[in-house]
Amino acid sequence: MNLTRSPRVARIAFTLFVLFTLIGSITIEASARGRRGRGRAAASRRVARGGRLSRRERRMLARSGRRGRVHLSKREMRAERGRQAREESAYMAKLERRAGHKLSKRERAAEMRKFASKHRRELEEARRRAEAARLAAIARQRAIDEGMRNEVQANIAKDSTVGEDLEVRNAAIAALGNHAGTVVVMDPKTGRIYTVVNQEWALRRGFKPCSTIKLVTGVAGLCEKVIQPIETVSDGANYRIDLTDALAYSNNSYFQHVGSQVGFDKMVSYARELGLGEKTGINYVNESPGRVPLFKSGYAVNHMSSHGDDFEVTAIQLAALVSAMSNGGKLLVPHLPRNTDENTQFKTELRRRINIDSEIWKRMVPGMIGAVNYGSGKKAYRPEQTVAGKTGTCIGQGAWLGLFTSYAPVVNPRLAVVVITRGTDAHGHLPAAVAGNIYRALSPRFGTQINFQIATADEGDETPTGNGSKKATALNEENAETKAAIQAEESGDNPENAAAANTNSNPAKTDATEPQSKVKPTVMTIENKPKPAAAKPAVTPAKTNSKDTKEANDGRPRRTQPDQKP
């Protein structure tokens, strides 16, 4: 029989070929799955033993550990893989004990797939629960913020505006907007109150001072000779900073070092001398005296010196403090003139003169100007006048707190503006922006008429959005703590613990390098001195004309143009 010409034989041969091909492919796929399962189990066992993984094994094991924005470190990934490997080993041992014999490779591969599928389902369920908890926390925080905003609006509606300057009050309310906060505007030379927005929070409620306590720490360090004129302190990274940069960038390490040298008793003594812990004497009822801590020791003193732990200050106390810094040490009694006679015949009432040398106040000014010009309070910068201020951001009274205490113009202070806000929007230096808008709105009335030479900051200096040079990023530890706390809130951790951990993560170093430049981008005033009559110079330029002479005599610089022939 001719086999090549029989169609039945050909069909049978083709069918057998296809059958053997399918069987071979299935066998190869099962073998590959078994190898992958064995490779994953071997990699997990190697991680559990502390061995080194190959690039393929790391990529294979990392697929199930990705959590969106949450990035695990290599050590955390090794620990997670080790835990998973131990669970797989325990699961396989349990199955073998139940079956009474050792499982085959195929059975182990099948059970490993079941275990991986169960683990994925559990992980997805855990992620869904975590996301639901995160959304619930966001909704709860939004409700809290909305409640605080409603409370503030109700308080503002109850404010007594008798005697207040309505122009200043309208500017302050417009700048504050719908945020939960309070604003105090006063004259730093006389103590006259222009307006108090949200009087309940400004006068009768104490807040944690956060980084504004660094003003007290700086004054104490200068008075006790802890801060020397040319002394610099390591920030724990690659820079050594002085008082000016420490105030401008709100560096915690610097003021913790100063506070540890000053000591708890003297820190509290200077705080009381500057008006904290006592009533200002303003002519409003039920003023809060605030609070100062009773006792601290060890690292608690350091942290208190940079964060204001266990202090409580009111907005009017901060206004009196910054006014004393601007007027040379006169602690005034804030007063609101409530009738025409008080307004026309206003009398300045001096509570006491602070027993601190005038040079101490002068040495604090460059850092406060730097904070506004290029540091943490840059949102308050106004080109039309020089503002000196200090920011503060932390978590206190169960919510985010933002503070900004300032005065302007520096050469002739006419306004002291203090802003305190609460809520999730307070950690973005919102109070500095509110104060900056107040200064801008009142500049035509209270601004300086003197022209200033403004040394602009480098393009790489820190900006309010967090971008900037490496030096600004390294020195602004207040901003770093805020970011760490925000990330902790998003991941469901305790933000206060995250901020504290970030504070302790940079130990001081002794081999830090000196910054290349000591020039501070601050504002220097040009004094208007009378010009003595001087004789005309004997030698005149070779090429001049009458037009150039008239332009030169008006006192303004002109660009010299070459003579043009007709």
C-alpha positions as CSV (number, residue, x, y, z in Angstrom):
1,M,0.0,0.0,0.0
2,N,1.4,3.5,-0.9
3,L,1.5,5.4,2.4
4,T,2.4,8.7,0.9
5,R,-0.8,8.7,-1.2
6,S,-3.2,7.6,1.5
7,P,-5.1,10.6,2.9
8,R,-6.1,8.8,6.1
9,V,-2.5,8.1,7.0
10,A,-1.6,11.7,6.4
11,R,-4.3,13.0,8.7
12,I,-3.3,10.6,11.4
13,A,0.3,11.7,11.2
14,F,-0.7,15.4,11.3
15,T,-2.9,14.8,14.3
16,L,-0.1,13.0,16.2
17,F,2.3,15.9,15.4
18,V,-0.1,18.5,16.8
19,L,-0.7,16.4,19.9
20,F,2.9,15.9,20.7
21,T,3.6,19.6,20.1
22,L,0.8,20.6,22.6
23,I,2.1,18.1,25.2
24,G,5.6,19.5,24.8
25,S,4.6,23.1,25.2
26,I,2.5,22.3,28.3
27,T,5.5,20.5,29.8
28,I,7.9,23.4,29.1
29,E,5.5,25.9,30.6
30,A,5.0,23.8,33.7
31,S,8.7,23.4,34.1
32,A,9.2,27.2,33.7
33,R,6.6,27.9,36.3
34,G,8.3,25.5,38.7
35,R,11.6,27.1,38.1
36,R,10.1,30.6,38.8
37,G,8.4,29.2,41.9
38,R,11.6,27.6,43.1
39,G,13.6,30.8,42.2
40,R,11.2,33.0,44.2
41,A,11.3,30.6,47.1
42,A,15.1,30.4,46.9
43,A,15.4,34.1,46.7
44,S,13.1,34.5,49.8
45,R,15.2,31.9,51.7
46,R,18.4,33.8,50.7
47,V,16.9,37.0,52.0
48,A,15.9,35.3,55.2
49,R,19.5,34.1,55.6
50,G,20.8,37.6,54.9
51,G,22.2,36.7,51.5
52,R,22.7,39.0,48.5
53,L,20.0,39.0,45.7
54,S,20.7,39.2,42.0
55,R,19.2,41.9,39.9
56,R,16.5,39.6,38.5
57,E,15.6,38.3,42.0
58,R,15.3,41.9,43.3
59,R,13.0,42.8,40.4
60,M,10.9,39.7,40.9
61,L,10.5,40.2,44.6
62,A,9.9,44.0,44.4
63,R,6.7,43.6,42.2
64,S,4.4,42.8,45.1
65,G,5.9,45.4,47.4
66,R,5.1,48.6,45.5
67,R,2.7,50.9,47.3
68,G,2.3,53.9,45.1
69,R,3.9,56.8,46.7
70,V,5.3,54.8,49.7
71,H,8.9,53.8,48.9
72,L,10.6,51.2,51.2
73,S,14.3,51.3,51.8
74,K,16.5,48.3,50.9
75,R,16.6,47.2,54.5
76,E,12.8,47.3,54.8
77,M,12.4,45.4,51.6
78,R,14.8,42.7,52.8
79,A,12.9,42.4,56.1
80,E,9.6,42.2,54.2
81,R,10.8,39.5,51.8
82,G,12.3,37.6,54.8
83,R,9.0,37.7,56.6
84,Q,7.2,36.5,53.4
85,A,9.7,33.7,53.0
86,R,9.2,32.5,56.5
87,E,5.4,32.5,56.0
88,E,5.8,30.4,52.8
89,S,8.1,27.9,54.5
90,A,5.7,27.6,57.5
91,Y,2.8,27.1,55.1
92,M,4.6,24.4,53.1
93,A,5.6,22.6,56.2
94,K,2.0,22.6,57.5
95,L,0.8,21.1,54.2
96,E,3.4,18.4,54.3
97,R,2.5,17.5,57.9
98,R,-1.2,17.4,56.9
99,A,-0.5,15.2,53.9
100,G,1.9,12.9,55.7
101,H,4.5,12.9,53.0
102,K,6.8,15.3,51.2
103,L,5.1,17.2,48.3
104,S,6.3,16.8,44.8
105,K,7.7,19.7,42.8
106,R,4.4,20.1,40.9
107,E,2.4,20.1,44.1
108,R,4.7,22.6,45.7
109,A,4.4,24.9,42.7
110,A,0.6,24.7,42.8
111,E,0.5,25.4,46.5
112,M,2.9,28.3,46.1
113,R,0.6,29.8,43.5
114,K,-2.4,29.4,45.9
115,F,-0.4,31.0,48.7
116,A,0.8,33.9,46.5
117,S,-2.8,34.5,45.3
118,K,-4.1,34.5,48.9
119,H,-1.3,36.9,49.9
120,R,-2.2,39.3,47.0
121,R,-5.8,39.3,48.1
122,E,-4.9,40.1,51.7
123,L,-2.5,42.8,50.5
124,E,-5.1,44.4,48.3
125,E,-7.6,44.3,51.2
126,A,-5.1,45.9,53.5
127,R,-4.5,48.6,50.9
128,R,-8.2,49.3,50.5
129,R,-8.6,49.6,54.3
130,A,-5.6,51.9,54.5
131,E,-6.9,54.1,51.7
132,A,-10.3,54.2,53.3
133,A,-8.7,55.2,56.6
134,R,-6.7,57.9,54.8
135,L,-9.7,59.3,53.1
136,A,-11.6,59.3,56.4
137,A,-8.7,61.2,58.1
138,I,-8.7,63.8,55.3
139,A,-12.5,64.2,55.6
140,R,-12.2,64.5,59.3
141,Q,-9.4,67.1,59.0
142,R,-11.4,69.1,56.5
143,A,-14.4,69.1,58.9
144,I,-12.1,70.3,61.7
145,D,-10.7,73.1,59.4
146,E,-14.2,74.1,58.4
147,G,-15.3,74.2,62.0
148,M,-12.3,76.5,62.9
149,R,-13.0,78.7,59.9
150,N,-16.7,79.0,61.0
151,E,-15.5,79.8,64.6
152,V,-13.2,82.5,63.4
153,Q,-15.8,84.1,61.2
154,A,-18.2,84.1,64.2
155,N,-15.5,85.6,66.4
156,I,-14.8,88.4,63.9
157,A,-18.5,89.2,63.7
158,K,-18.5,89.7,67.5
159,D,-15.3,91.9,67.5
160,S,-15.7,95.3,69.0
161,T,-14.5,97.8,66.4
162,V,-15.0,101.0,68.5
163,G,-11.8,103.1,68.2
164,E,-10.2,100.8,65.6
165,D,-8.7,102.2,62.4
166,L,-11.2,100.9,59.8
167,E,-8.8,101.2,56.9
168,V,-6.3,98.9,58.7
169,R,-8.9,96.5,59.8
170,N,-10.4,96.1,56.3
171,A,-6.9,95.5,55.0
172,A,-6.2,92.8,57.7
173,I,-9.6,91.1,57.1
174,A,-9.0,91.0,53.4
175,A,-5.5,89.6,53.8
176,L,-6.7,86.9,56.2
177,G,-9.5,85.9,53.9
178,N,-11.4,82.7,54.9
179,H,-8.5,81.2,56.8
180,A,-8.7,80.4,60.5
181,G,-6.5,82.9,62.3
182,T,-6.0,86.2,64.0
183,V,-4.2,89.4,63.2
184,V,-2.8,92.2,65.4
185,V,-1.6,95.5,63.9
186,M,-0.1,98.2,66.2
187,D,2.3,101.1,66.3
188,P,5.7,99.7,67.6
189,K,6.8,103.2,68.8
190,T,3.7,104.3,70.8
191,G,1.8,101.1,71.5
192,R,-1.3,102.3,69.7
193,I,-3.5,99.5,68.5
194,Y,-4.8,99.9,65.0
195,T,-6.9,96.7,64.8
196,V,-7.3,93.3,66.4
197,V,-9.0,90.8,64.1
198,N,-10.5,87.9,66.0
199,Q,-10.1,89.3,69.4
200,E,-11.0,86.0,71.1
201,W,-7.9,84.3,69.7
202,A,-5.6,87.3,69.8
203,L,-6.2,88.2,73.5
204,R,-7.7,85.3,75.3
205,R,-6.2,82.2,73.8
206,G,-2.6,81.1,74.1
207,F,-0.7,79.2,71.3
208,K,2.6,77.4,71.1
209,P,5.1,79.9,69.8
210,C,6.9,77.3,67.6
211,S,10.0,78.9,66.0
212,T,9.2,82.4,67.1
213,I,10.7,81.4,70.4
214,K,14.1,81.6,68.6
215,L,13.9,85.4,69.1
216,V,14.1,84.9,72.8
217,T,16.8,82.2,72.4
218,G,18.9,84.6,70.2
219,V,18.6,87.5,72.7
220,A,19.5,85.2,75.6
221,G,22.5,83.8,73.8
222,L,23.8,87.2,72.9
223,C,23.3,88.5,76.4
224,E,25.0,85.5,78.0
225,K,27.9,85.7,75.6
226,V,27.1,82.2,74.2
227,I,26.8,83.7,70.7
228,Q,30.1,85.4,69.8
229,P,30.4,88.0,67.1
230,I,32.3,85.8,64.7
231,E,31.2,82.3,66.0
232,T,29.6,79.8,63.7
233,V,28.0,76.5,64.5
234,S,27.7,73.4,62.4
235,D,24.3,72.6,61.1
236,G,25.0,68.8,61.1
237,A,25.6,68.7,57.4
238,N,28.1,70.6,55.3
239,Y,27.7,74.2,56.5
240,R,28.6,76.3,59.4
241,I,26.2,79.1,60.1
242,D,26.0,82.3,62.2
243,L,23.1,84.0,63.9
244,T,22.0,85.8,60.8
245,D,21.6,82.6,58.7
246,A,20.1,80.7,61.7
247,L,17.3,83.3,62.1
248,A,16.8,83.6,58.3
249,Y,16.5,79.9,57.7
250,S,15.0,79.0,61.1
251,N,17.7,76.5,61.8
252,N,16.8,74.3,64.8
253,S,20.2,72.8,65.5
254,Y,21.8,76.2,66.0
255,F,19.3,77.4,68.6
256,Q,19.2,74.1,70.3
257,H,23.0,74.4,70.8
258,V,22.5,78.0,72.1
259,G,19.7,76.9,74.4
260,S,21.7,74.1,75.9
261,Q,24.5,76.6,76.7
262,V,22.2,79.2,78.2
263,G,20.2,76.8,80.4
264,F,16.6,76.5,81.4
265,D,16.5,79.0,84.2
266,K,18.0,81.8,82.2
267,M,15.9,81.0,79.2
268,V,12.8,81.4,81.2
269,S,14.1,84.5,82.9
270,Y,14.7,86.2,79.5
271,A,11.3,85.1,78.2
272,R,9.7,86.8,81.2
273,E,11.8,89.9,80.8
274,L,10.6,90.1,77.2
275,G,6.9,90.0,78.3
276,L,6.0,86.3,78.0
277,G,4.0,84.7,80.8
278,E,2.3,88.0,81.9
279,K,-0.5,90.2,80.7
280,T,0.4,93.1,78.4
281,G,-2.1,95.5,80.1
282,I,-4.1,96.2,76.9
283,N,-7.5,97.8,77.6
284,Y,-9.5,94.7,76.7
285,V,-11.2,92.4,79.2
286,N,-10.2,88.8,80.0
287,E,-6.7,89.0,78.6
288,S,-4.7,85.7,78.8
289,P,-1.3,85.9,80.5
290,G,0.0,83.0,78.5
291,R,2.3,80.4,80.1
292,V,6.0,79.6,80.6
293,P,7.3,76.1,81.4
294,L,8.0,75.3,85.0
295,F,11.0,72.9,84.7
296,K,12.9,71.1,82.0
297,S,16.3,69.3,81.8
298,G,18.5,67.7,79.3
299,Y,17.5,67.5,75.7
300,A,14.0,68.9,76.6
301,V,15.7,72.3,77.2
302,N,17.3,72.2,73.7
303,H,14.0,71.4,72.0
304,M,12.2,74.0,74.0
305,S,14.8,76.6,72.8
306,S,13.9,75.9,69.1
307,H,10.2,74.9,69.3
308,G,8.8,76.6,72.3
309,D,7.6,73.5,74.1
310,D,5.2,74.2,77.0
311,F,5.2,77.9,76.2
312,E,1.9,79.6,75.4
313,V,1.9,83.1,73.9
314,T,-0.9,85.4,72.6
315,A,-0.8,87.4,69.5
316,I,-0.7,90.7,71.5
317,Q,2.3,89.4,73.5
318,L,4.2,88.7,70.3
319,A,3.3,92.2,69.0
320,A,4.6,93.8,72.2
321,L,7.8,91.7,72.0
322,V,8.6,92.6,68.4
323,S,7.8,96.2,69.1
324,A,10.3,96.2,71.9
325,M,12.9,94.8,69.6
326,S,12.2,97.6,67.0
327,N,12.2,100.6,69.4
328,G,15.3,99.8,71.3
329,G,14.0,97.8,74.3
330,K,10.9,99.7,75.4
331,L,8.2,97.2,76.5
332,L,5.0,99.2,75.9
333,V,1.4,98.8,77.1
334,P,-0.8,98.3,74.0
335,H,-3.7,100.6,74.0
336,L,-6.7,101.2,71.8
337,P,-8.0,104.8,71.8
338,R,-11.8,104.4,72.1
339,N,-12.8,108.1,71.9
340,T,-11.8,111.3,70.2
341,D,-9.9,112.7,73.1
342,E,-7.7,109.5,73.5
343,N,-7.2,109.5,69.7
344,T,-6.0,113.2,69.5
345,Q,-4.1,113.2,72.7
346,F,-2.7,109.7,72.7
347,K,-0.2,109.0,75.5
348,T,2.4,106.3,75.3
349,E,2.5,104.1,78.4
350,L,5.8,102.4,79.2
351,R,5.5,99.1,81.0
352,R,9.3,98.8,81.6
353,R,12.5,99.3,79.8
354,I,14.2,96.0,79.1
355,N,17.7,95.9,80.6
356,I,19.4,94.7,77.4
357,D,22.1,96.6,75.6
358,S,21.1,98.3,72.3
359,E,23.7,96.4,70.4
360,I,21.9,93.1,71.1
361,W,18.8,94.4,69.3
362,K,20.9,95.5,66.3
363,R,22.5,92.1,66.0
364,M,19.1,90.5,65.7
365,V,17.9,92.7,62.9
366,P,20.0,91.2,59.9
367,G,18.6,87.8,60.6
368,M,15.0,89.0,60.8
369,I,15.5,90.9,57.5
370,G,17.1,87.9,55.9
371,A,14.1,85.7,56.9
372,V,11.8,88.0,54.8
373,N,14.3,88.7,52.0
374,Y,15.5,85.2,51.3
375,G,14.6,82.9,54.1
376,S,11.6,81.1,55.6
377,G,9.4,84.2,55.6
378,K,10.0,85.2,52.0
379,K,6.2,85.3,51.3
380,A,6.1,88.6,53.3
381,Y,8.7,90.2,51.1
382,R,7.7,93.6,49.8
383,P,10.0,95.6,47.4
384,E,8.5,98.9,48.5
385,Q,9.6,98.6,52.1
386,T,11.9,96.6,54.3
387,V,10.2,94.1,56.6
388,A,11.9,92.3,59.5
389,G,10.2,89.2,60.9
390,K,10.3,85.7,62.2
391,T,8.2,82.7,61.1
392,G,7.0,79.7,63.2
393,T,5.5,76.4,62.1
394,C,4.7,73.4,64.2
395,I,1.9,71.2,65.6
396,G,0.3,72.5,68.7
397,Q,-3.1,72.3,70.5
398,G,-3.9,69.3,68.2
399,A,-3.6,71.1,64.9
400,W,-1.1,72.8,62.6
401,L,0.1,76.3,63.8
402,G,1.6,79.0,61.7
403,L,2.9,82.2,63.2
404,F,4.6,85.4,61.9
405,T,5.7,88.3,64.0
406,S,7.2,91.4,62.2
407,Y,7.6,95.1,62.0
408,A,8.3,97.6,59.1
409,P,9.9,99.7,57.9
410,V,13.1,98.8,59.6
411,V,14.7,102.2,59.5
412,N,11.6,103.9,60.9
413,P,9.2,101.3,62.3
414,R,5.5,102.4,61.9
415,L,3.7,99.0,61.9
416,A,4.0,95.8,63.9
417,V,2.0,93.0,62.4
418,V,1.5,89.6,64.0
419,V,-0.5,86.8,62.3
420,I,-1.4,83.4,63.8
421,T,-3.3,80.8,61.8
422,R,-4.5,77.2,62.5
423,G,-5.3,74.3,60.2
424,T,-3.8,72.4,57.4
425,D,-3.0,75.5,55.4
426,A,-0.9,77.0,58.2
427,H,2.2,74.9,57.5
428,G,2.9,76.6,54.2
429,H,4.0,79.9,55.8
430,L,0.6,81.3,55.2
431,P,0.9,83.9,58.1
432,A,3.9,85.5,56.3
433,A,1.9,85.9,53.1
434,V,-1.0,87.4,55.1
435,A,1.3,89.9,56.7
436,G,2.9,90.7,53.3
437,N,-0.5,91.6,51.9
438,I,-1.2,93.8,54.9
439,Y,2.1,95.7,54.4
440,R,1.4,96.0,50.7
441,A,-2.1,97.4,51.2
442,L,-1.0,99.9,53.9
443,S,2.3,100.9,52.1
444,P,0.9,104.2,50.7
445,R,0.0,105.3,54.2
446,F,2.7,103.7,56.4
447,G,5.4,102.8,53.9
448,T,8.8,104.5,53.9
449,Q,9.7,107.3,51.5
450,I,13.4,106.5,51.5
451,N,14.9,104.6,48.6
452,F,16.7,101.4,49.5
453,Q,19.5,99.4,47.9
454,I,18.1,95.9,47.9
455,A,20.6,93.1,47.5
456,T,18.6,90.4,45.8
457,A,19.1,86.8,46.8
458,D,20.7,84.2,44.5
459,E,18.5,82.4,42.1
460,G,19.2,79.2,44.0
461,D,18.1,80.5,47.4
462,E,15.1,78.9,49.0
463,T,11.7,79.8,47.9
464,P,8.4,79.3,49.8
465,T,7.5,76.3,47.6
466,G,10.5,74.4,48.9
467,N,12.8,74.7,45.8
468,G,16.2,76.3,46.3
469,S,19.8,75.9,46.7
470,K,21.4,73.0,48.6
471,K,22.5,75.4,51.4
472,A,18.9,76.7,51.9
473,T,17.6,73.2,51.9
474,A,20.1,72.1,54.5
475,L,19.7,75.0,56.8
476,N,15.9,75.3,56.8
477,E,15.2,72.5,59.3
478,E,11.8,74.0,60.1
479,N,10.7,73.3,56.5
480,A,12.2,69.8,56.6
481,E,10.3,69.0,59.8
482,T,7.1,70.3,58.2
483,K,7.5,68.1,55.1
484,A,8.3,65.0,57.3
485,A,5.1,65.7,59.4
486,I,3.0,66.1,56.3
487,Q,4.3,62.8,54.9
488,A,3.5,61.1,58.2
489,E,0.0,62.5,58.1
490,E,-0.5,61.0,54.6
491,S,0.8,57.6,55.7
492,G,-1.3,57.6,58.9
493,D,1.6,58.0,61.4
494,N,1.9,60.5,64.2
495,P,3.2,63.7,62.7
496,E,4.7,65.0,65.9
497,N,6.8,61.8,66.2
498,A,7.9,62.2,62.6
499,A,8.9,65.8,63.2
500,A,10.9,64.8,66.3
501,A,12.6,62.0,64.5
502,N,13.6,64.4,61.7
503,T,15.0,66.8,64.3
504,N,17.3,64.1,65.8
505,S,18.4,62.7,62.4
506,N,21.2,65.3,61.9
507,P,23.9,65.0,64.5
508,A,26.4,67.8,64.7
509,K,29.6,67.4,62.8
510,T,32.9,69.1,63.5
511,D,34.4,68.9,60.0
512,A,31.8,71.0,58.3
513,T,33.1,73.4,55.6
514,E,32.8,77.1,55.8
515,P,30.5,78.9,53.4
516,Q,32.3,80.6,50.6
517,S,30.6,83.9,51.0
518,K,29.7,85.9,54.2
519,V,27.7,88.5,52.3
520,K,24.1,88.6,53.6
521,P,21.4,89.6,51.1
522,T,19.8,92.1,53.4
523,V,18.6,95.6,52.9
524,M,20.8,98.5,53.8
525,T,19.5,102.1,54.1
526,I,21.0,105.1,52.4
527,E,21.2,108.0,54.9
528,N,20.2,111.3,53.5
529,K,23.1,113.5,54.7
530,P,23.3,117.2,53.8
531,K,25.8,117.8,51.1
532,P,28.5,120.4,51.9
533,A,29.1,123.1,49.3
534,A,32.1,122.0,47.2
535,A,34.0,123.8,44.6
536,K,33.6,122.7,41.0
537,P,36.4,120.3,39.9
538,A,39.1,122.0,37.9
539,V,39.4,119.2,35.4
540,T,36.3,118.5,33.3
541,P,35.7,115.7,30.8
542,A,37.0,116.5,27.3
543,K,33.7,115.9,25.6
544,T,30.7,117.5,27.2
545,N,27.8,119.6,26.0
546,S,25.2,121.7,27.7
547,K,22.6,118.9,27.6
548,D,24.9,116.5,29.4
549,T,25.8,119.2,32.0
550,K,22.1,119.7,32.8
551,E,21.5,116.0,33.2
552,A,24.5,115.6,35.5
553,N,23.4,118.5,37.7
554,D,20.0,116.9,38.6
555,G,21.7,114.4,40.9
556,R,20.5,111.3,39.0
557,P,22.9,108.9,37.2
558,R,22.8,109.1,33.4
559,R,24.2,107.0,30.7
560,T,26.9,108.8,28.8
561,Q,26.3,109.0,25.0
562,P,29.0,109.7,22.5
563,D,28.8,113.0,20.7
564,Q,27.0,112.7,17.4
565,K,28.0,115.0,14.5
566,P,25.2,116.5,12.5
